[in-house]
Amino acid sequence: MKYRSVFDIIGPVMIGPSSSHTAGAARIGRVARSLFGREPKWANISLYGSFAKTYKGHGTDVAIIGGLLDFDTDDVRIINAIDIAKERGIKLRFIEEEAITDHPNTARVIIGDDKGELELVGISIGGGKIEITELNGFELKLSGNHPAILVVHNDRFGAIASVSNVLAKYQINIGHMEVSRKEVGKLALMTIEVDQNIENKILQELEELPNILKVTKIVD
């Protein structure tokens, strides 16, 4: 069943005009902000397909920047997000890409500051819903609609089981999980969507496990 409620069709409470081009874009930006963990000092936004052709008229540009500023989809500040970002000293660059992607509403968001960078690819699939399909070179499938954790780990035997066991101990139910790796035996990334928010003490316990390098939480 594709749609579970009318809100899957008309989208969330939002600043318009489009659930796909505006609300979805804002959520892509906000997931990037959540993963980066702080406000970036610069952002390079590459837009593909329909995003590239209509982003100014549909407010995709202000929506993504609004998300990077941690504004929710119904925050009226989204309308002035680009001006707000510039006032805060954030350098912005928008690139209209001609390459053909698997989905017409695709954005590549690269953000950073003097401490680090983050790169992700997000698609807006309609009704304000999104999927994050790439993170720092790792392929993944993250909806952004549920609480989730991303676990960077060494690709070693037992790493996945140890994380699952900790979540089971605290009765955290896993709704979706997948693992991506660039090379056998090197770095890997677990993407775990769960049914409830995870307390920080659980994240700390996960990070203390063997071969676990970093745990990042995304709150719905």
Salt bridges, closest charged atoms under 4 A:
ASP8 OD1 - LYS129 NZ 3.38
GLU39 OE1 - ARG33 NH1 3.86
GLU39 OE1 - ARG88 NH1 2.67
ASP70 OD1 - ARG30 NE 3.02
ASP72 OD1 - ARG30 NH1 3.45
ASP75 OD2 - ARG77 NH2 2.71
ASP113 OD2 - ARG38 NE 2.63
GLU119 OE2 - ARG108 NH1 2.68
GLU134 OE2 - ARG108 NH1 3.28
ASP155 OD2 - ARG181 NH1 2.77
GLU178 OE1 - HIS176 NE2 3.22
GLU199 OE1 - LYS201 NZ 3.96
GLU205 OE2 - LYS169 NZ 2.49
